[in-house]
């Protein structure tokens, strides 16, 4: 490749402390066959400039020993170096960057990350106009007030114009990129809306087209057992029991999957809720329908939160249901619902003294279909805790747990 820029036997001096960015500049210079020297900080680069005058300088701003502004100021303070164009590499995250650049006498700003084509265009521009630095207007001094501070600017008009135009150009470039990102986000949002509509349609299909025949299987199996059970042998009765049990498990799985799907899409309508009252209702329902052991239940009074009541009922149904399920085989099963202060937050917890689990194996517990107990020990689908986590996070909260095998588990969550 032939060199795109004629340096007239000169070289470009660069100051960059980052090894990654330094390698990037090295590749850039080699690609365009530009003679160069790269220094690791401003002081080293300044000493190099005194030893051998460069034709252009590119400097990072944030560097150890001597930053880019100081380096640029020292270059511009030397009569035999002040005509060298200086490009500062910056993030331009603070308006003061521009003021400091003007104070230092910089000629151009280039925002990071930069594109190779843009950098080469800036180098061409500055080198093509470098004679103006030698024969242009003399430096002028002016005081300006910015953010209640006084700054003295010593750059000439050409330098000020070049630097401000480079800032404006960078702003336009960023704006164009933001517009492109906005279009991509809009497209992604449209795709997400379409996907949600398809998910709604799928959920409707699952709810009606799958559960309806499944309920028929369960119903007719129950009738078959009731009306013809005495005419069947033990094997046939066992087969019917397995059909009913498997169908019920599938029905629970479908309902849990629908609940998991709704938990991520349903609109949140927060209001003040008494979780203690809700807990008492759920415990009563669960004990009358599924868990009949002689539980000792303690419920702290008036635990008030601001949340979506329907979603919080799903959370408590899952957490309390698990507590009752996994402690039903304990000698004296105990369930506790309460609160405590933890690291400045009001934390709610559900505690049991049941089977518990190994914390070392529980890092994926909130993922769908992950279970730490087999179906032969405790029935379940492995979807409930995933739903709980999603609901808590949609309320900008957190959930975590503590457990010891054989000594129960505690699930904590916060909503504030």
VOGU-3710 file (C-alpha; in Angstrom, 3 decimals, decimal comma):
1> xxxxxxxxxx> 0,000/0,000/0,000  1,265/3,471/-0,826  1,147/6,061/1,931  -2,053/8,145/1,774  -0,390/11,107/3,511  2,940/12,706/2,681  4,662/13,573/5,988  7,593/15,240/4,181  10,091/13,147/6,166  8,359/14,110/9,402
11> xxxxxxxxxx> 6,598/11,816/11,846  3,453/11,707/13,998  3,930/11,625/17,765  1,294/9,841/19,869  0,819/9,709/23,653  -1,337/6,806/24,892  -1,044/4,907/28,183  -3,575/2,150/27,368  -1,888/-0,897/25,857  -5,048/-1,768/23,898
21> xxxxxxxxxx> -5,452/1,754/22,483  -1,725/1,951/21,810  -1,914/-1,246/19,751  -4,907/0,195/17,908  -2,903/3,332/17,011  0,070/1,177/16,025  -2,134/-0,796/13,620  -3,611/2,451/12,256  -0,215/4,002/11,553  1,136/0,805/9,972
31> xxxxxxxxxx> -1,981/0,400/7,836  -1,542/3,902/6,404  2,269/3,726/6,288  2,702/6,706/8,583  6,019/7,203/10,319  5,323/7,474/14,029  6,481/7,206/17,623  4,092/6,172/20,421  4,863/7,205/24,026  3,190/5,902/27,177
41> xxxxxxxxxx> 2,457/9,299/28,804  2,584/13,063/28,260  5,977/13,607/29,859  7,672/10,983/27,730  5,993/12,407/24,612  7,015/15,986/25,506  10,648/14,961/25,898  10,461/13,168/22,546  9,055/16,332/20,907  11,949/18,386/22,318
51> xxxxxxxxxx> 14,422/15,854/20,963  12,830/15,557/17,507  10,033/17,868/16,421  6,982/15,957/15,106  4,735/17,149/12,301  1,511/16,328/14,262  0,615/15,120/17,758  -2,185/12,758/18,848  -2,677/12,496/22,615  -5,010/10,760/25,008
61> xxxxxxxxxx> -6,251/13,019/27,813  -6,327/10,729/30,859  -2,762/9,497/31,431  -0,424/9,038/34,396  2,589/11,313/35,061  1,320/14,035/32,687  -2,210/14,236/31,280  -3,102/15,294/27,739  -4,138/18,853/28,634  -0,852/19,569/30,399
71> xxxxxxxxxx> 1,115/17,963/27,586  -0,715/20,071/24,990  -0,198/23,266/27,032  3,535/22,613/27,294  3,785/22,013/23,545  1,936/25,264/22,795  4,107/27,195/25,264  7,290/26,393/23,322  7,900/28,896/20,472  9,501/26,239/18,264
81> xxxxxxxxxx> 6,722/23,665/18,921  3,522/25,741/19,171  2,731/25,430/15,462  2,397/21,618/15,736  -1,289/20,600/15,361  -2,499/18,657/18,427  -5,417/16,209/18,376  -6,840/15,220/21,780  -8,596/11,870/22,169  -11,491/12,197/24,589
91> xxxxxxxxxx> -14,862/10,814/25,628  -16,299/14,381/25,682  -18,455/13,415/28,647  -18,086/16,803/30,360  -18,600/20,298/28,849  -15,437/21,362/30,684  -13,487/19,116/28,296  -14,016/21,737/25,581  -12,927/24,621/27,843  -9,845/22,728/28,971
101> xxxxxxxxxx> -9,048/21,892/25,353  -9,290/25,574/24,411  -7,132/26,553/27,376  -4,516/24,014/26,371  -4,529/25,272/22,776  -5,665/21,983/21,226  -6,527/22,008/17,519  -8,973/19,078/17,372  -11,021/16,743/19,521  -11,679/13,171/18,433
111> xxxxxxxxxx> -14,114/11,199/20,540  -13,405/7,627/21,539  -14,073/5,094/20,206  -13,064/6,595/16,887  -13,219/5,206/13,372  -10,034/4,891/11,318  -11,486/6,815/8,354  -12,460/9,745/10,551  -9,020/9,946/12,174  -7,245/9,901/8,818
121> xxxxxxxxxx> -9,530/12,698/7,543  -8,664/14,857/10,591  -4,934/14,246/10,090  -5,212/15,204/6,410  -7,134/18,367/7,262  -4,714/19,554/9,938  -1,618/18,805/7,883  -3,081/20,525/4,815  -3,726/23,682/6,898  -0,666/23,556/9,129
131> xxxxxxxxxx> 0,942/26,552/7,393  -1,766/28,713/8,986  -0,273/27,910/12,373  3,013/29,356/11,197  1,706/32,366/9,300  -1,804/32,885/10,693  -3,052/35,334/13,263  -1,178/35,703/16,497  -2,430/34,155/19,678  -5,038/36,171/21,486
141> xxxxxxxxxx> -5,949/36,061/25,128  -9,500/36,255/26,422  -11,301/35,507/29,670  -14,596/33,609/29,704  -16,981/32,598/32,492  -18,303/29,030/32,427  -20,109/27,191/35,236  -19,277/30,082/37,598  -15,553/29,748/36,881  -13,204/32,079/35,002
151> xxxxxxxxxx> -11,041/30,571/32,265  -8,324/32,201/30,178  -8,161/31,134/26,520  -4,915/31,710/24,620  -5,685/29,923/21,334  -5,854/31,838/18,066  -9,095/32,144/16,120  -8,216/29,352/13,701  -7,488/26,919/16,517  -10,723/27,801/18,301
161> xxxxxxxxxx> -12,733/27,374/15,113  -11,065/24,050/14,267  -11,611/22,666/17,740  -15,241/23,768/17,988  -15,991/22,431/14,495  -14,478/19,072/15,467  -16,702/18,992/18,557  -19,748/19,866/16,441  -18,838/17,187/13,903  -18,465/14,616/16,695
171> xxxxxxxxxx> -21,865/15,623/18,097  -23,501/15,169/14,676  -21,846/11,764/14,297  -23,071/10,674/17,721  -26,562/11,936/16,966  -26,649/9,950/13,725  -25,584/6,831/15,608  -28,253/7,475/18,227  -30,869/7,803/15,492  -29,710/4,480/14,023
181> xxxxxxxxxx> -29,913/2,854/17,452  -33,366/4,374/17,942  -34,528/2,836/14,647  -33,112/-0,537/15,680  -34,817/-0,285/19,080  -38,114/0,603/17,414  -37,751/-2,393/15,111  -36,914/-4,628/18,071  -39,898/-3,212/19,968  -42,200/-3,938/17,015
191> xxxxxxxxxx> -40,838/-7,484/16,859  -41,359/-7,822/20,612  -44,970/-6,656/20,315  -45,553/-9,198/17,532  -43,892/-11,933/19,597  -46,065/-11,053/22,613  -49,177/-11,247/20,454  -48,089/-14,660/19,220  -47,407/-15,669/22,822  -50,890/-14,530/23,829
201> xxxxxxxxxx> -52,356/-16,623/21,024  -50,249/-19,599/22,108  -51,304/-19,144/25,742  -54,960/-19,085/24,643  -54,408/-22,286/22,648  -52,708/-23,977/25,579  -55,406/-22,846/27,990  -58,353/-24,017/25,925  -57,247/-26,489/23,275  -54,950/-28,498/25,591
211> xxxxxxxxxx> -56,629/-28,219/28,973  -60,108/-29,033/27,676  -59,252/-32,522/26,365  -56,974/-33,071/29,353  -59,824/-32,303/31,740  -61,898/-34,806/29,733  -59,244/-37,483/30,267  -59,182/-36,795/34,012  -62,988/-36,693/34,284  -63,640/-39,889/32,347
221> xxxxxxxxxx> -60,820/-41,674/34,183  -62,446/-40,734/37,497  -65,831/-41,989/36,238  -64,250/-45,202/34,990  -62,685/-45,814/38,378  -65,877/-44,956/40,291  -68,318/-46,974/38,168  -66,180/-49,892/37,043  -63,476/-50,013/39,699  -64,926/-53,111/41,380
231> xxxxxxxxxx> -64,868/-54,955/38,034  -61,175/-54,272/37,405  -58,249/-56,253/38,690  -55,473/-54,557/40,690  -53,321/-53,919/37,628  -56,158/-52,165/35,775  -56,933/-50,011/38,822  -53,271/-49,082/39,105  -53,217/-48,088/35,435  -56,254/-45,843/35,950
241> xxxxxxxxxx> -54,590/-44,258/38,998  -51,460/-43,537/36,942  -53,550/-41,982/34,142  -55,298/-39,679/36,641  -52,047/-38,810/38,426  -50,126/-38,095/35,205  -53,003/-36,068/33,766  -53,220/-33,980/36,943  -49,465/-33,373/36,838  -49,727/-32,251/33,211
251> xxxxxxxxxx> -52,635/-29,966/34,088  -50,596/-28,390/36,900  -47,632/-27,950/34,548  -49,791/-26,213/31,935  -51,242/-23,906/34,578  -47,768/-23,126/35,956  -46,436/-22,373/32,458  -49,364/-20,059/31,759  -48,774/-18,329/35,082  -45,065/-17,978/34,272
261> xxxxxxxxxx> -45,933/-16,481/30,886  -48,450/-14,030/32,343  -46,035/-12,943/35,093  -43,708/-11,398/32,511  -46,378/-9,707/30,388  -49,215/-8,647/32,666  -49,487/-4,978/33,568  -48,564/-4,133/37,161  -51,242/-2,235/39,095  -49,796/-1,569/42,564
271> xxxxxxxxxx> -51,910/-0,805/45,592  -51,597/-1,139/49,353  -51,916/-4,800/50,392  -51,998/-6,501/53,776  -49,866/-9,582/53,079  -50,663/-11,001/56,505  -54,362/-11,266/55,618  -53,492/-12,717/52,206  -51,142/-15,255/53,803  -53,827/-16,399/56,243
281> xxxxxxxxxx> -56,297/-16,908/53,373  -53,798/-18,874/51,257  -52,706/-21,085/54,179  -56,359/-21,884/54,898  -57,062/-22,756/51,263  -53,965/-24,947/50,919  -54,543/-26,815/54,184  -58,144/-27,575/53,304  -57,336/-28,844/49,811  -53,871/-30,389/49,771
291> xxxxxxxxxx> -51,810/-30,282/52,963  -53,562/-31,614/56,046  -50,641/-32,223/58,414  -50,762/-30,737/61,906  -48,844/-27,562/61,062  -47,833/-24,887/63,519  -48,314/-21,632/61,600  -47,061/-18,226/62,744  -48,081/-15,125/60,779  -46,805/-11,667/61,647
301> xxxxxxxxxx> -49,650/-9,152/61,738  -50,073/-6,215/59,359  -47,266/-6,755/56,879  -48,187/-3,965/54,470  -46,678/-3,511/50,983  -47,449/-1,514/47,870  -47,656/-4,029/45,021  -49,916/-5,704/42,487  -52,348/-7,843/44,534  -52,890/-10,539/41,888
311> xxxxxxxxxx> -49,165/-10,999/41,374  -48,410/-11,032/45,099  -51,037/-13,740/45,565  -49,131/-15,843/43,011  -45,881/-15,190/44,916  -47,341/-16,236/48,260  -49,212/-19,221/46,828  -45,921/-20,586/45,505  -43,759/-19,792/48,542  -46,329/-20,919/51,119
321> xxxxxxxxxx> -47,289/-23,940/49,011  -43,632/-25,005/48,901  -43,245/-24,443/52,643  -46,277/-26,633/53,394  -45,268/-29,273/50,847  -41,642/-29,689/51,881  -42,367/-29,673/55,621  -45,368/-32,043/55,596  -43,149/-35,022/56,473  -41,474/-33,250/59,410
331> xxxxxxxxxx> -42,270/-34,548/62,897  -43,677/-31,159/63,993  -44,035/-29,057/60,831  -43,737/-25,296/61,340  -44,400/-22,440/58,919  -43,498/-18,827/59,660  -44,381/-15,682/57,726  -42,764/-12,462/58,926  -40,422/-9,533/58,357  -37,010/-8,317/59,457
341> xxxxxxxxxx> -34,647/-5,425/58,737  -31,685/-6,321/56,562  -29,072/-3,835/55,293  -31,526/-0,971/55,569  -34,341/-2,797/53,761  -37,651/-4,174/55,004  -37,396/-7,886/54,146  -40,291/-10,365/54,088  -39,680/-14,076/54,581  -41,393/-17,472/54,478
351> xxxxxxxxxx> -39,743/-20,113/56,638  -40,299/-23,846/57,132  -38,564/-26,673/59,029  -38,932/-29,271/56,292  -36,703/-31,166/53,895  -34,500/-28,228/52,939  -31,828/-28,521/50,253  -28,083/-28,267/49,636  -27,143/-24,618/49,001  -24,182/-25,769/46,883
361> xxxxxxxxxx> -26,621/-27,268/44,372  -29,156/-24,445/44,433  -27,546/-21,810/42,181  -30,056/-22,610/39,396  -33,089/-22,964/41,657  -34,920/-20,016/40,081  -34,565/-21,388/36,551  -37,640/-23,064/35,006  -37,934/-26,852/35,470  -35,068/-27,038/37,985
371> xxxxxxxxxx> -35,966/-29,207/40,971  -33,805/-30,347/43,885  -36,172/-33,152/44,914  -37,533/-35,993/42,797  -41,246/-36,445/42,051  -41,203/-39,607/44,122  -40,330/-37,448/47,170  -42,404/-34,340/46,428  -44,633/-33,589/43,456  -43,915/-30,408/41,470
381> xxxxxxxxxx> -43,243/-28,830/38,089  -40,177/-26,672/38,803  -41,809/-23,537/37,401  -43,225/-21,872/40,532  -40,027/-20,268/41,843  -39,170/-18,950/38,374  -42,537/-17,208/38,343  -41,952/-15,820/41,833  -38,545/-14,398/40,882  -39,923/-12,774/37,739
391> xxxxxxxxxx> -42,760/-11,093/39,672  -40,449/-9,836/42,431  -38,010/-8,410/39,883  -40,833/-6,716/37,987  -41,561/-4,923/41,268  -37,877/-3,825/41,324  -37,243/-6,196/44,217  -34,950/-9,107/45,040  -35,415/-12,661/46,285  -32,914/-15,069/47,826
401> xxxxxxxxxx> -32,876/-18,105/50,119  -31,082/-19,965/52,883  -31,394/-23,687/53,579  -29,850/-26,685/55,298  -30,802/-30,246/54,245  -33,217/-31,709/56,788  -33,594/-28,400/58,639  -35,874/-26,439/56,349  -35,557/-23,385/54,128  -36,144/-19,644/54,299
411> xxxxxx> -37,072/-17,535/51,281  -36,511/-13,801/51,664  -37,778/-11,073/49,380  -37,960/-7,295/49,350  -40,074/-4,943/47,280  -38,647/-1,542/48,305
//
